[in-house]
Amino acid sequence: MIDLGKDNNPARKLQIAEMAIKGLYVDKVDEQKLVEDGIRGMLEKLDPHSSYSTAKETKAMNEPLQGSFDGIGVQFNMVQDTLLVIQPVLKGPSEKVGILAGDRIVSVNDTAIAGVKMAREEIVKRLRGPRGTKVKLTIVRRGIKDKLVFTVTRDKIPVKTIDAYYIIKPQVGYIRIGSFGATTYDEFMAAVKILKKQGMNDLILDLQENGGGYLIAAVRIANEFLLQNDLIVYTQGLRTERQEYKADGTGRLLDGKVVVLVNEYSASAAEIVTGAIQDHDRGKVVGRRSFGKGLVQRPIEFSDGSMIRLTIAHYYTPSGRCIQKPYKKGDNLDYAMDIENRFRHGELYSADSIHFADSLKYKTLRENRTVYGGGGIMPDYFVPLDTTVTTRFHRMLMARSFIINANLTYVDTHRKELKQRYATFEAFDKGFEMPQRVIDGIVAEAAKQNIKPKDEAELKATMPGLRLQLKALVARDLWDMSEYFQVINTQSAIVKKALTLFP
């Protein structure tokens, strides 16, 4: 029998429980997993964002934000169990040895990866490795009978967090930030420099679907728009003193009009930038209410590489609004269903369905305009979700990968011909339209799996959005993400509304 004594210390109690299970339990137990499950159990009873991650999970979670990883430097996708190179990274290790877009990697270090139903994660694991190590790739190239063998020396591969930037109309630049990572500020300023050379005076800052990232990256970008000593954000918790982040007045975007785009998936660091610009009346916000993640996590690292991310404070915008939406401790399911509930309650389709209590009204700091707290950032101009652009049938085609697979096959077959016909993106944008036979093929393939439009009207309504998406995907595969968004933004209701705010 284990003597508990009179020690009522909770930590000691937890330790004794673990010792008892390890020493007395009827069956063999995995002590490591036992402790990890215990940690997860404690954190689950707190807020939705306190979490535990294993060493492997921690590495995978941090990699997209750290700005680089070690690998061979290709963008790829899987087509019929084969790895198809979409684009080699410019000046990356694969491009240096002569690997081209359209190549199929069929084996890695003499281990077949094509036609063997190997998991994508397993393939990535084989391609990645420490910088300086070599990997032998066997490649099948269209038009060449024999297989080609390349030895690639792995290197640091940059991870881009800026999805797109271009001049969207005369004197108006457009920059879309996908997440806030270690290199985001430098990427952002490089884009600003290029766009200013092209005549940019005003800016559309697109933070739609931006799930957040590093606080300091958001602060540095907000700093570019605000005057000296303007408060950007502050954090405060029960056991954490108020900490303020202020602009230093050195920003290079202090002039010109700014419009920020957000939607229901814009969160955390994206909401910090949006809230700061809105509260100081530096720009207007267009779109739909943002996600509402305003909890500050502190990483607590263990020697084995695992980590707890523990919530220690809330984020507040300059006017004092708490960004975090309400939640019940321990009820993560209800929290996870929030976006679904917004759909159900009609919030995404009509601003009239959103009701704020008087206690949630705040005033902007320069023009004394009314803005709202209660979780997330409510835009100045609400744009409802347009169900006519993406129909139910279209969403089902996307979910089952019919569209992406048809696009990859089409580009793979016609890449050389497309490059010859369209020397520039401008020529492509004016002249290209996806052939009807490709669209008919998508509909036919879907029908084989009993995925069909409910009637002729839905099929007809699906066509414009489907054609646009396919054209954008071809542009992405021939050029890059900027070209993808140049095509897709032509039919974005949020982008269209933003453009009306520039004379």
C-alpha positions as CSV (number, residue, x, y, z in Angstrom):
1,M,0.0,0.0,0.0
2,I,1.3,3.5,-0.9
3,D,1.1,5.8,2.1
4,L,-0.4,9.2,1.0
5,G,0.4,10.7,4.4
6,K,-1.1,14.1,5.3
7,D,0.4,15.9,2.3
8,N,-2.5,17.6,0.5
9,N,-0.2,19.2,-2.1
10,P,-2.0,18.7,-5.5
11,A,1.3,18.2,-7.4
12,R,2.4,15.5,-4.9
13,K,-1.0,13.9,-5.3
14,L,-0.5,13.7,-9.1
15,Q,3.0,12.3,-8.6
16,I,1.7,9.6,-6.3
17,A,-1.1,8.6,-8.7
18,E,1.4,8.2,-11.5
19,M,3.7,6.1,-9.3
20,A,0.8,3.9,-8.2
21,I,-0.3,3.2,-11.8
22,K,3.3,2.5,-12.9
23,G,4.0,0.3,-9.9
24,L,0.8,-1.5,-9.2
25,Y,-1.4,-1.6,-12.3
26,V,-2.5,-5.0,-13.5
27,D,-1.2,-4.6,-17.0
28,K,1.9,-3.0,-18.6
29,V,1.5,0.7,-19.2
30,D,3.4,3.2,-21.3
31,E,4.6,5.7,-18.7
32,Q,5.4,8.4,-21.3
33,K,2.0,8.2,-22.8
34,L,0.4,8.1,-19.3
35,V,2.1,11.4,-18.3
36,E,1.2,13.0,-21.7
37,D,-2.4,12.0,-21.4
38,G,-2.5,13.5,-17.9
39,I,-1.1,16.8,-19.1
40,R,-3.6,16.9,-22.0
41,G,-6.4,16.1,-19.6
42,M,-5.5,19.0,-17.4
43,L,-5.2,21.4,-20.3
44,E,-8.5,20.3,-21.9
45,K,-10.3,21.6,-18.8
46,L,-8.9,25.1,-19.4
47,D,-9.4,27.3,-22.5
48,P,-9.5,26.1,-26.2
49,H,-6.0,27.2,-27.0
50,S,-3.9,25.8,-24.1
51,S,-2.4,22.6,-25.6
52,Y,0.3,20.0,-25.3
53,S,2.3,18.7,-28.3
54,T,4.9,16.0,-28.7
55,A,8.4,16.7,-30.0
56,K,7.3,15.6,-33.5
57,E,4.0,17.7,-33.4
58,T,6.0,20.7,-32.0
59,K,8.4,20.6,-34.9
60,A,5.6,20.3,-37.5
61,M,3.7,23.2,-35.9
62,N,6.7,25.5,-35.8
63,E,8.2,24.8,-39.2
64,P,5.8,26.9,-41.3
65,L,6.4,30.0,-39.0
66,Q,10.2,29.7,-38.7
67,G,10.8,30.8,-42.3
68,S,12.6,27.7,-43.7
69,F,13.1,24.0,-43.6
70,D,15.8,21.6,-45.0
71,G,14.8,19.8,-48.2
72,I,15.1,19.5,-51.9
73,G,13.1,22.6,-52.9
74,V,10.1,21.6,-55.0
75,Q,6.4,22.3,-54.9
76,F,4.6,19.1,-55.6
77,N,1.3,17.3,-55.6
78,M,0.2,13.7,-55.8
79,V,-1.4,12.5,-59.1
80,Q,-2.5,8.9,-59.2
81,D,0.0,7.7,-56.6
82,T,2.9,9.6,-58.2
83,L,4.7,12.7,-57.0
84,L,4.3,15.4,-59.7
85,V,6.7,18.5,-59.5
86,I,4.5,21.6,-59.9
87,Q,7.5,24.0,-59.6
88,P,11.0,23.7,-58.4
89,V,11.9,26.5,-55.9
90,L,13.8,29.3,-57.7
91,K,17.5,28.9,-57.2
92,G,16.8,25.9,-55.0
93,P,18.7,22.6,-54.9
94,S,16.4,20.8,-57.3
95,E,16.4,23.6,-59.9
96,K,20.2,23.7,-59.7
97,V,20.6,20.1,-60.8
98,G,18.0,20.4,-63.6
99,I,14.7,19.1,-62.2
100,L,11.8,20.7,-64.1
101,A,8.1,21.4,-63.6
102,G,6.2,18.4,-64.8
103,D,8.8,15.8,-63.7
104,R,7.6,12.8,-61.8
105,I,9.7,11.5,-58.9
106,V,9.3,7.8,-58.8
107,S,12.0,6.7,-56.3
108,V,14.1,8.2,-53.5
109,N,17.4,6.6,-52.8
110,D,16.3,3.5,-54.8
111,T,13.1,3.1,-52.8
112,A,10.0,3.3,-55.0
113,I,7.5,6.0,-54.0
114,A,5.3,5.8,-57.1
115,G,2.4,3.3,-57.4
116,V,3.0,1.9,-53.9
117,K,0.3,3.9,-52.1
118,M,2.9,5.5,-49.8
119,A,1.5,8.1,-47.4
120,R,2.2,11.7,-48.3
121,E,3.9,12.2,-44.9
122,E,6.2,9.3,-45.5
123,I,7.2,10.7,-48.9
124,V,7.9,14.1,-47.4
125,K,10.0,12.5,-44.7
126,R,12.2,10.8,-47.3
127,L,12.7,14.0,-49.3
128,R,13.6,16.1,-46.3
129,G,16.8,15.8,-44.3
130,P,19.6,17.9,-42.8
131,R,21.2,20.6,-45.0
132,G,24.2,19.3,-46.9
133,T,23.0,15.7,-47.1
134,K,22.5,14.1,-50.5
135,V,19.5,12.3,-51.9
136,K,19.2,10.3,-55.1
137,L,16.0,10.9,-57.1
138,T,14.8,8.8,-60.0
139,I,12.6,10.9,-62.4
140,V,10.3,10.2,-65.3
141,R,10.1,13.1,-67.7
142,R,7.5,13.5,-70.5
143,G,9.0,12.9,-73.9
144,I,12.1,11.1,-72.6
145,K,12.1,7.3,-72.9
146,D,14.7,6.5,-70.1
147,K,14.4,7.4,-66.5
148,L,16.7,10.2,-65.3
149,V,18.7,10.1,-62.1
150,F,19.6,13.3,-60.1
151,T,21.6,13.6,-56.9
152,V,20.3,16.6,-55.0
153,T,22.1,18.2,-52.1
154,R,19.5,19.3,-49.5
155,D,19.6,22.9,-48.4
156,K,17.5,25.5,-46.5
157,I,14.2,26.1,-48.3
158,P,12.5,29.4,-47.6
159,V,8.8,29.2,-46.5
160,K,6.9,32.1,-47.9
161,T,4.1,33.7,-45.8
162,I,3.1,36.4,-48.4
163,D,0.7,34.7,-50.7
164,A,0.4,37.4,-53.3
165,Y,1.2,41.0,-54.2
166,Y,0.4,43.1,-57.3
167,I,-1.0,46.4,-58.5
168,I,-4.8,45.7,-58.5
169,K,-5.8,49.1,-60.1
170,P,-3.8,52.2,-60.9
171,Q,-1.9,53.4,-57.7
172,V,-3.6,50.7,-55.5
173,G,-1.4,47.8,-54.4
174,Y,-2.7,44.5,-53.1
175,I,-0.8,42.3,-50.6
176,R,-2.2,39.0,-49.2
177,I,-0.5,37.7,-46.0
178,G,-1.1,34.0,-45.4
179,S,0.3,33.8,-41.9
180,F,2.6,35.7,-39.6
181,G,6.0,34.0,-39.4
182,A,9.6,34.8,-38.7
183,T,10.2,36.2,-42.3
184,T,6.8,37.9,-42.8
185,Y,7.9,41.4,-42.1
186,D,10.9,41.2,-44.5
187,E,8.7,39.7,-47.2
188,F,6.1,42.3,-46.6
189,M,8.5,45.2,-46.9
190,A,10.1,43.7,-50.0
191,A,6.6,43.6,-51.6
192,V,5.9,47.2,-50.5
193,K,9.2,48.3,-52.1
194,I,8.3,46.6,-55.4
195,L,4.8,48.0,-55.5
196,K,5.9,51.5,-54.7
197,K,8.2,51.4,-57.6
198,Q,5.2,50.4,-59.7
199,G,3.3,53.5,-58.5
200,M,1.4,52.3,-55.4
201,N,0.0,55.0,-53.2
202,D,-2.8,53.1,-51.5
203,L,-3.0,49.5,-50.2
204,I,-5.5,46.6,-49.9
205,L,-4.1,44.4,-47.1
206,D,-5.8,41.0,-47.5
207,L,-5.8,38.9,-44.2
208,Q,-8.6,36.6,-45.2
209,E,-8.0,33.0,-44.0
210,N,-4.9,34.2,-42.1
211,G,-4.9,32.1,-38.9
212,G,-2.2,34.2,-37.1
213,G,1.3,33.3,-36.0
214,Y,4.0,35.4,-34.3
215,L,2.8,38.4,-32.3
216,I,6.0,40.3,-33.0
217,A,5.5,39.9,-36.8
218,A,2.0,41.4,-36.5
219,V,3.3,44.3,-34.3
220,R,6.1,45.1,-36.8
221,I,3.7,45.2,-39.7
222,A,1.1,47.4,-37.8
223,N,4.0,49.7,-36.9
224,E,4.4,50.6,-40.6
225,F,0.9,52.2,-40.7
226,L,0.8,54.0,-37.3
227,L,2.2,57.2,-35.8
228,Q,4.7,57.4,-33.0
229,N,3.4,56.2,-29.6
230,D,0.1,54.8,-31.2
231,L,-0.8,51.8,-29.2
232,I,-0.8,48.6,-31.4
233,V,-2.0,46.0,-28.9
234,Y,-1.7,45.2,-25.2
235,T,-1.8,42.0,-23.3
236,Q,-3.0,41.4,-19.7
237,G,-3.8,38.4,-17.5
238,L,-4.6,37.6,-13.9
239,R,-0.9,36.8,-13.2
240,T,0.6,38.7,-16.1
241,E,1.1,42.4,-15.9
242,R,-0.2,44.6,-18.7
243,Q,2.3,44.8,-21.6
244,E,1.9,47.4,-24.3
245,Y,3.3,47.4,-27.8
246,K,3.5,50.9,-29.4
247,A,4.4,52.3,-32.8
248,D,7.8,54.0,-33.0
249,G,6.9,56.4,-35.8
250,T,9.4,55.0,-38.4
251,G,6.7,53.4,-40.6
252,R,6.9,53.6,-44.4
253,L,3.1,53.4,-44.9
254,L,2.0,56.4,-42.9
255,D,0.4,58.0,-45.9
256,G,-2.1,56.7,-48.4
257,K,-5.4,54.9,-48.0
258,V,-5.6,51.5,-46.4
259,V,-8.3,48.9,-46.6
260,V,-8.0,45.6,-44.6
261,L,-9.9,42.5,-45.7
262,V,-10.9,39.8,-43.1
263,N,-13.4,37.0,-42.9
264,E,-14.5,34.4,-40.4
265,Y,-11.1,32.5,-40.6
266,S,-8.9,35.6,-39.9
267,A,-7.5,35.1,-36.4
268,S,-5.0,36.1,-33.7
269,A,-2.1,38.1,-35.2
270,A,-4.3,39.0,-38.2
271,E,-6.9,40.5,-35.7
272,I,-4.2,42.4,-33.9
273,V,-3.2,44.2,-37.2
274,T,-6.8,44.8,-38.2
275,G,-7.8,46.0,-34.7
276,A,-4.9,48.5,-34.5
277,I,-5.6,50.0,-38.0
278,Q,-9.4,50.2,-37.3
279,D,-9.1,51.7,-33.8
280,H,-6.7,54.4,-34.9
281,D,-8.9,55.2,-37.9
282,R,-5.9,54.5,-40.1
283,G,-8.0,52.5,-42.5
284,K,-11.3,50.7,-43.1
285,V,-12.1,47.0,-42.6
286,V,-14.1,45.1,-45.2
287,G,-15.5,41.5,-45.0
288,R,-17.1,39.5,-42.2
289,R,-16.5,39.3,-38.5
290,S,-13.1,37.7,-37.8
291,F,-12.6,34.4,-35.8
292,G,-12.0,35.9,-32.4
293,K,-8.8,34.3,-31.1
294,G,-7.3,36.7,-28.5
295,L,-5.6,34.4,-26.0
296,V,-1.8,34.7,-25.5
297,Q,0.1,31.4,-25.2
298,R,3.5,31.0,-23.5
299,P,5.5,28.1,-24.7
300,I,6.9,25.8,-21.9
301,E,9.4,23.5,-23.5
302,F,10.5,20.1,-22.2
303,S,13.9,18.6,-22.6
304,D,12.6,15.9,-25.0
305,G,11.4,18.6,-27.5
306,S,7.7,18.4,-26.4
307,M,5.9,21.6,-25.4
308,I,3.0,23.0,-23.5
309,R,1.4,26.2,-24.9
310,L,-0.3,27.7,-21.9
311,T,-2.6,30.7,-22.1
312,I,-1.4,33.4,-19.8
313,A,-3.2,36.6,-21.0
314,H,-5.7,38.2,-23.4
315,Y,-5.0,40.4,-26.4
316,Y,-6.8,43.8,-26.4
317,T,-7.0,46.3,-29.2
318,P,-6.0,50.0,-28.7
319,S,-9.6,51.0,-27.8
320,G,-9.7,48.3,-25.1
321,R,-11.7,45.6,-27.0
322,C,-10.9,42.0,-26.0
323,I,-10.4,40.1,-29.3
324,Q,-11.2,36.7,-27.7
325,K,-14.7,35.4,-28.4
326,P,-16.6,33.9,-25.4
327,Y,-16.0,30.2,-24.5
328,K,-16.9,27.7,-21.7
329,K,-13.9,26.1,-20.0
330,G,-13.6,22.5,-21.0
331,D,-16.2,22.7,-23.8
332,N,-14.0,22.6,-26.8
333,L,-16.6,21.1,-29.0
334,D,-18.9,24.1,-28.7
335,Y,-16.0,26.4,-29.4
336,A,-15.0,24.4,-32.5
337,M,-18.6,24.6,-33.8
338,D,-18.6,28.4,-33.7
339,I,-18.1,28.9,-37.4
340,E,-20.8,26.3,-38.1
341,N,-23.1,28.1,-35.7
342,R,-22.5,31.4,-37.6
343,F,-23.6,29.7,-40.8
344,R,-26.7,28.3,-39.1
345,H,-27.7,31.7,-37.5
346,G,-27.3,33.5,-40.8
347,E,-24.5,35.8,-39.6
348,L,-22.4,35.1,-42.7
349,Y,-25.2,36.1,-45.0
350,S,-26.6,39.2,-43.3
351,A,-25.2,41.9,-41.0
352,D,-28.7,42.3,-39.6
353,S,-28.4,38.9,-37.9
354,I,-25.5,40.2,-35.7
355,H,-26.6,41.9,-32.5
356,F,-24.3,43.7,-30.1
357,A,-25.1,44.7,-26.5
358,D,-24.4,48.4,-25.6
359,S,-21.7,47.2,-23.3
360,L,-19.8,45.9,-26.3
361,K,-19.7,49.3,-28.1
362,Y,-16.3,51.1,-28.2
363,K,-15.1,54.3,-29.8
364,T,-12.2,54.6,-32.3
365,L,-9.4,56.9,-31.1
366,R,-9.4,59.6,-33.7
367,E,-12.8,59.8,-35.4
368,N,-14.8,58.6,-32.4
369,R,-16.6,56.0,-34.6
370,T,-18.4,53.1,-33.0
371,V,-16.7,49.7,-33.2
372,Y,-17.7,46.5,-31.4
373,G,-16.1,44.1,-29.0
374,G,-17.4,40.7,-27.9
375,G,-14.9,38.6,-29.9
376,G,-13.3,39.1,-33.3
377,I,-13.2,42.3,-35.3
378,M,-16.4,43.4,-36.9
379,P,-15.7,45.1,-40.3
380,D,-16.8,48.6,-41.2
381,Y,-18.3,47.3,-44.4
382,F,-20.0,43.9,-44.1
383,V,-19.9,41.7,-47.2
384,P,-22.2,38.6,-47.1
385,L,-21.0,35.2,-48.2
386,D,-22.0,34.8,-51.8
387,T,-23.6,31.4,-52.3
388,T,-24.0,32.0,-56.0
389,V,-20.2,32.0,-56.6
390,T,-19.6,28.6,-55.0
391,T,-22.6,26.3,-55.3
392,R,-23.2,23.1,-53.2
393,F,-22.1,21.0,-56.2
394,H,-18.9,23.1,-56.7
395,R,-18.0,22.6,-53.0
396,M,-18.5,18.8,-53.4
397,L,-16.2,18.8,-56.4
398,M,-13.5,20.6,-54.5
399,A,-13.9,18.4,-51.4
400,R,-13.3,15.2,-53.4
401,S,-10.3,16.7,-55.3
402,F,-12.0,16.3,-58.8
403,I,-11.0,19.9,-59.7
404,I,-7.4,19.8,-58.5
405,N,-6.8,16.4,-60.1
406,A,-8.2,17.5,-63.5
407,N,-6.2,20.7,-63.4
408,L,-2.9,18.8,-62.6
409,T,-3.5,16.4,-65.5
410,Y,-4.3,19.2,-67.9
411,V,-1.3,21.3,-67.0
412,D,1.0,18.3,-67.1
413,T,-0.2,17.4,-70.6
414,H,-0.2,20.9,-72.0
415,R,2.5,22.8,-70.1
416,K,4.9,23.2,-73.0
417,E,2.1,24.3,-75.3
418,L,0.7,26.8,-72.8
419,K,4.2,28.3,-72.1
420,Q,4.7,28.8,-75.9
421,R,1.3,30.3,-76.4
422,Y,1.3,32.6,-73.4
423,A,4.7,34.2,-72.9
424,T,3.4,36.5,-70.2
425,F,0.7,36.2,-67.5
426,E,-1.0,39.3,-69.0
427,A,-1.5,37.4,-72.3
428,F,-2.7,34.3,-70.5
429,D,-5.2,36.4,-68.4
430,K,-6.7,37.9,-71.5
431,G,-6.7,34.9,-73.7
432,F,-7.0,31.6,-71.7
433,E,-10.2,29.7,-70.9
434,M,-10.3,26.2,-69.7
435,P,-11.5,23.9,-72.5
436,Q,-15.1,22.7,-72.1
437,R,-14.0,19.0,-72.4
438,V,-12.0,19.3,-69.2
439,I,-15.1,20.7,-67.3
440,D,-17.3,18.0,-68.9
441,G,-14.7,15.4,-67.7
442,I,-14.9,16.7,-64.1
443,V,-18.7,16.4,-64.1
444,A,-18.5,12.9,-65.6
445,E,-15.9,11.7,-63.1
446,A,-18.0,13.0,-60.3
447,A,-21.1,11.3,-61.6
448,K,-19.3,8.0,-61.4
449,Q,-19.2,8.5,-57.6
450,N,-22.8,9.6,-57.6
451,I,-21.9,13.3,-57.0
452,K,-24.3,15.3,-59.2
453,P,-25.9,18.7,-59.3
454,K,-29.5,18.6,-57.9
455,D,-30.8,20.0,-61.2
456,E,-29.8,21.8,-64.4
457,A,-30.1,25.2,-62.7
458,E,-27.4,24.2,-60.1
459,L,-25.1,22.9,-62.9
460,K,-25.5,26.1,-64.8
461,A,-24.8,28.2,-61.7
462,T,-21.7,26.2,-61.0
463,M,-20.0,26.8,-64.3
464,P,-18.7,30.4,-63.9
465,G,-17.1,29.7,-60.6
466,L,-15.6,26.4,-61.7
467,R,-14.1,28.0,-64.9
468,L,-12.6,30.8,-62.9
469,Q,-11.1,28.4,-60.3
470,L,-9.6,26.2,-63.0
471,K,-8.1,29.2,-64.8
472,A,-6.6,30.4,-61.5
473,L,-5.1,27.0,-60.8
474,V,-3.5,26.9,-64.2
475,A,-2.0,30.4,-63.6
476,R,-0.6,29.2,-60.3
477,D,1.0,26.2,-61.8
478,L,2.5,28.1,-64.7
479,W,3.6,31.1,-62.6
480,D,2.9,31.5,-58.9
481,M,0.3,32.3,-56.2
482,S,0.3,36.0,-57.1
483,E,-1.1,35.1,-60.5
484,Y,-3.6,32.7,-58.9
485,F,-5.0,35.6,-56.8
486,Q,-5.0,38.0,-59.7
487,V,-7.5,35.6,-61.4
488,I,-9.5,34.6,-58.4
489,N,-9.9,38.2,-57.0
490,T,-11.8,39.3,-60.1
491,Q,-14.8,37.6,-58.7
492,S,-14.3,38.1,-55.0
493,A,-17.2,40.1,-53.5
494,I,-14.9,41.3,-50.6
495,V,-12.2,42.5,-53.0
496,K,-14.8,44.2,-55.3
497,K,-16.2,46.1,-52.3
498,A,-12.7,47.2,-51.2
499,L,-12.0,48.6,-54.7
500,T,-15.1,50.8,-54.5
501,L,-13.4,52.6,-51.5
502,F,-10.7,54.0,-53.7
503,P,-11.9,56.9,-55.9
